[in-house]
Amino acid sequence: MDNQSFESRDLRVRISENVAYIDQRRLDGDPWREIDKSDLPMPALWLASPRTSPLQVALRAFELEHPGDTSLRLALGV
């Protein structure tokens, strides 16, 4: 899998190999800091889980800011 990056205003998902890294924008000088990572592909029921993960938040933020763009969802395998 190629390295891919998906950004919203405050969150970024970087995909490298079979891992999704979630970064959050910092306001104190450093542009991004890693806050979580997840192995890919995501399980089929991942989106329906009642537990919200940083990756779910990043996916929702990306899709809200980029209506109709399903590229992150496809990259995550969901």
Secondary structure, 3 states (H helix, E strand, C coil): CCCEEEECCCEEEEEECCEEEEEEECCCCCCEEEEEEEECCCCCCHHHCCCCCHHHHHHHHHHHHCCCCCHHHHHHCC
